Amino acid sequence: MTELIETIVVYKFRTLTREEIRKMLNIADTTLRDTQYFKEVREEAKQERDREIATKLLAEGTSIELIKKVTGLSESDLKALQPEKKS
């Protein structure tokens, strides 16, 4: 139930910092980090970072196999990130 309330507060008070939310709810910082909402945000941020890294590496001509190892992205994801070749 606490996780639901935390999630609602996060959505309703978008301008508040994590510290302000933590104080308002009187909970430990680690409690907020352990919510499903923050886990999803962390995962989305990681995926975005991996896509940015992959895009830069693809532009530099790094092999797809190496980028897959570094980022964990699938080959189809990497092919979608490849810049279009000009004829």
Buried (B, 14 or more C-beta within 10 A) or exposed (E): EEEEEBBEBBEEEEEBEEEEBBEEBEBEEEBBEEBEBBEEEEEEEEBEEBBEBBBEBBEEEBEBEEBBEEBEBEEEBBEEBEEEEEE
